[in-house]
Amino acid sequence: MAKKILIVCCGYPYQSDRRFGYEIAKKLETIQLPENVEVMEVGESACMMPSTIAEADKVIFIDTFQTKDSPGTVVRLKTSEVPVTIDGLTDIPKHHLVRECLHGLIVTGQCPDVIFIGVVPKDIETETHQLTPEIEKKIPDVIDMILAEIDK
């Protein structure tokens, strides 16, 4: 039986590069994915669904990640590598709470294999319905990485 794979696309569709996960979810809707793969577009509420995460064998989180890399860098991170602060402030709405959710699942023995894929954003403050061009051109690369993760 094929492993259940959950792709959780996080993004805020009204703020420039923060909409990256939203755009990936829309692109994945146009691709014929295997039956064992489910895509969820969750806005910025990925931490609110621990039971859904626990039911999967593998979870791929898609988002922007403010690492020390230059904007437009595509990243693949383990849970321990996900930055939980932005300019010294905790990113409570997303990554910090996601990591706490995953930790709770680890403690209960229900945590699936988890990977984070995304891009380092250029602009997360401008209110717009468009990604910056540097980030938009990375969508095909991230889609390829997701498809490779599904095939593993």
N, C-alpha and C positions, 0 to 999 in steps of 0.2 A: 504494500500500500504506500502511495506517495505521501511524503511529509507535508503537513499543512503549513503553508507559508503565508504570512500576513505582511503586507506592505503598508506601513503607516506613513502617510504623507502629511507633514505638518507645514502649515503656512497661513499667513494672513493676507488675503487677496487684495487688500487695499493699501499696501505699503511696499512699494518698489520690490526690492529683492527678498523681502520677507514672504513674498508670494511664491517663492521657488517650489516648495512642496506642493502647493496648490496646482501649479503649472505641470509638475511631473504627474500628479494624479490625473489631470485632464488628458495628458499624452498617453498614459497607460490605459485609459479607457478606450483608446483607438487601436490597441494591440490585442491580438488573440493570445491570451495567457493560458497556461495549463489550468485545468479544473481545480487543482489543489492550491491555487494562488488566489488570495483575496486582497483587493486594494481598498483602503479606507482613506478618505480625505477628512482629516479631523480638525482643521483649523489649528489652534494652538492648545488643544485639549487632549493630547496623547496620554497624559497621566491619569485621565479619568476612566480608563477602561482596563484595569488590571485583569479582570476575568477573561476578557477577549484575548489579551496578550497571553495569558496562561494556557489558553486552549490551542495555541499554535505550537508547532515544532520549531519554527524559525520566524523571527520578526526582523524586518528591514525598516528602519526609521529613515525617512527622507526629510531633509531640512537644510537650513543654512547653519553653518558653524563658524563662529568667530575665533578661529585659531590665529596663530601668529603668521600664517601664510598670507601671501598677497591675494587680493580680491580676484575671484575667478578660479582659484585653485580648487580642484575637485578632491574631496577627501573621503576616505573610508576609515571609520574609527570604531574601536572597541568601546564598550560602555565606560571603562575607566579613563579613556582618552577624550571623552566629550567635555568641552569646556562648559563650566557651569557659571562662569562670571563673564561679564562684558564690561570692560573698562573698570574693573575692580568691583562691580556690583553683581549680585547674584541674579541670574536669569530665572527668577521664580516661575514665570508662566510656563516655561517649557522644560529645559534640560535638567534643572535641579529637581523638579518634581518627577520627571520621567525616571531619573536615576533612583530616586527614593522608591518609586513604584517597583522598579526592577529589583531593588534590594529586598523589598518585602516579598517578592516572588521567589527570590533566591532562598530566603530564610524558610519559606514554606515548601521548598523543593519543587516549585511550579514554574520556574523561569526557563523559557525556551532559549535557543541559540539566538543571540541578538547582535545586529550590526547596524551601524549608522553610516549612511552615505549622503553626501551633499556637496555643497560648495561654500566657499568663503564669500560672504556678500560684499558688495561695494557700497550699497546705500540701503539702509533699513529704516530710514526716517521719512523720506519723501512720500506723501500721500498720492499714489497713482495706481493705475491698473496695469502697469507695465514693468517688466524687469529691466534692469540696466542692460545694454547690449553685451557687455562682458559676461554677464551671468546667463543671459538668454542663450548665448551660443554654446553653453556648457550642457544644455539639456540633452542633446544626443549622447554625449559622453556618459552622463549619469544613467540614462536609460540603458545603455550598453552594460554598465556595471551592474545594474539591477538584474538584467536578463542573465548575466554571468552568475550572479548569486543564486538565481532560481535554478540554474543548471547544475550547480554544485551538488 
